[in-house]
Amino acid sequence: MKNICFYFQLHQPLRLKRYRFFDIGQDHYYFDDFQVEDRIRTVVEQAYLPANRTIAEMIRSSNGKFKCAFSISGVVLEQLEQFAPEVIDSFKELAKTHCVEFLAQPYAHSLASVFDAAEFEMQVEMHAAKIHDLFGVTPTAFANSELIYSDEIGELIYKMGYRTALIEEAKHVMGWKSPNYVYSHSYQPKLKLLVRNLKLSEDIYLRFSNPSWTDFPLTAEKYIHWIASSPQEEKIFNLWMGYETFGQLQRFESGIFDFLKAIPYYAMEHQIGFVLPSDAAKKAEPAAALQSPYPISWWGHEKDLSPWNGNDLQHEALQKLYSVGERVRLCQDKPLLHDWLEIQSAEHFRYMSHKDAFGTNYETAYDAFMNYMNVLADFLERVDAQYPTTIDNEELNELLKTINNQAKEIEELETKLKKLKSRKKD
Amino acid sequence: MFGWEFPPHILGGLGTASYGLTRGMAEQHDMELVFVIPKPHGDEDQSFLKIIGACNVPVVWKENDWHHVNQRIGHMMHPDEYFWLRNGIKYNYSRIYTNDLGCIDFSGRYPDNLIEEISNYEAVASVLAHQMQFDIIHSHDWLTYPAGVFAKQITGKPLVVHVHATDFDRSRGQVNPTVYSIEKRGMDAADHIITVSNLTRKIVIEKYHQDPRKITTVHNAVEPLPDAGSFTKTPRRDKVVTFLGRITMQKGPEYFVEAAYRVLQRTDGVRFVMAGSGDMMNAMINLVAKRGIADRFHFTGFLKGRQVHEMLAESDVYIMPSVSEPFGISPLEAMQVGTPTIISKQSGCAEILTHAIKTDYWDIDAMADAIYSIVKYPAMYDSLRNLGRDEVNAIRWYDAGMKVRSIYNSVLHY
């Protein structure tokens, strides 16, 4: 039996406000609240809410046969809690049906998996805890920000206990192989890899309403027929896209919601089922091991890191940011730690790209770089104010340990003292 | 072509642009160019076109013998050509003061009696129009529009006017009615109008009420600098930020001073240089003193030739905060020697550059921010330097020449 595995990604960065260099050291608030609220409300009303309603209805009318997975970044969860709590509620409702799965990812939708392994682990744990708090489930499958994956990252997530990871159909990794099988990590055979079906995914999020496309108009019947007529051995079809596809990238008027609703109907007609990533990986035996020595992602033609780390500007910004990772993790200051997460969102670096600054609110890559670096300069000053850079991390760690242990030691000594005193009385 | 300036003796960007464009057009082998300027010096590069000096064209019939003519103007024009052109005199211009050859003395600059010089140039055009063979008339800038219009009236050949600037750019809106009427008459009579940027195109449509269908933008380019590698940057402790150009209202020098003041409040290790001269220079010196930044702000006076490129190459940032710049070729020159550039969005060249920082001319905060980040972050400096140089080297006069050619073809109905 063939299965479709739907997975939707939700993420919106916290946009930075215009931050001039005069503000460095004067103003420690970096975000453009108006823009953030406006953007989140728009995407909620156009996409998230109607799409959630549609999926709830599909689950109900298919008697729980329809299933899909979500990966929601911590950053967007916080925005939803603040500006659109009704979306959180509607995800809670979906969670109750047990037909949806929530995937793990770094909390800030960051590039930490490539630049700072310790930060990456911390963020994944933080995100899992947040998902558990909200929806009462713990993620078991992993979908990195922008589906970034390499052998090294695979090993990291394997060590953290994840047994399923989602990756992109990148030609230089897949070669002639079909994405419609389950694969495994190159040297950790227990970590199974699901591969996005690029063509079928793009048909929905990129081409659905494009009248110059030869297959326009796309109907659910035609679409399911493509899947049904694939070779017998191909069992799993991974259709992954951003959740804003429904209602924002493809407008309501294009009929995208009706298309989605009709899918389970035609799928059942062709004996095609739906499956969640974790279950899909559990059931199937891997067809082969995939090697990916260099990181791949789900953007661009190259499917690499170049949208975020492709030019000198991005390189410098990322280096500066992650050079203080260890130091920041020693800090206790809550607002500082929160800002640390927010300024890691991958989009801030995407906007500095000369060739592919998707969704940017800046006029040029240079503009994005200037603004970000001013914010970062202020942030670094704040980190410095917590613990001066003259002390190196190891020394600082020792000092902190001593300070933190002091309390314990005093406690221990006091109990000893009490004991001795009581003994004396006797 | 009618022009006013041609290198090496130039007073502004018009001469540079005329040279580059004709040079690019000359690469088309079926193109023959004759360029008329008021007063050649004899050392112009004539390898790819023919230059006629208006000061050597007779407008009043005077009898002279061959040897006398040869002695007087032989170094610039063959005497036979003089006698041949003399046959083109059809009107009585004896009201104009002429010399012993029947020629008019031109200054070739921008003198106080500029309007008179323009109409004298028109007289010369009538002689040339009657005597010479050509397919198309191309007039560069308003000074030569009357000549072009007259030549068109005489021959019926199509006229293309090339707008390098309008009086609205030069005067920040305080337009001189005489100049405006000359410009408007030229544009009205033209079969096609070429503007150097979309910004200028918009002005021509809105202020001169021209039909958008007969206006095409052909962006300027920049001549490759053969000795770009010979300009080096001396390592120094302080970063240098440079403004280079005429210190006049049009160029927005006061915004540069204000931005400098903002940068210096937060950082030291930056020096500011204002190179050039102009009617606002003293006002700027006063402003610098008033802001109390005179120790870090320097004036060099007028620079020319190689000095310009040397100054640009020595700078860490070049800035052009022009209030209204039809094109602005100097940022391209700065980028050729690898200097990161900040330009105002009100400059025509902003339309074709991506690896330059663009701000509004009045937005001194943005300007200061850009200066700060270029001097502070090596990645910013290196990106702008390397990508900017590559970008500018890809902008070629040949392509501009091809665009002009297609306009010619359309007005000739080929």
Interface residues (C-beta under 8 A of the other chain):
Chain A: R20 F21 F22 I24 N311 D312 L313 H315 E316 A317 H354 E363 T364 Y366 D367 F369 M370 M373 N374
Chain B: R262 Q265 R266 T354 H355 I357 K358 D365 A366 A368 D369 A370 Y372 S373 K376 Y377 P378 A379 M380 D382 S383 L384 L387
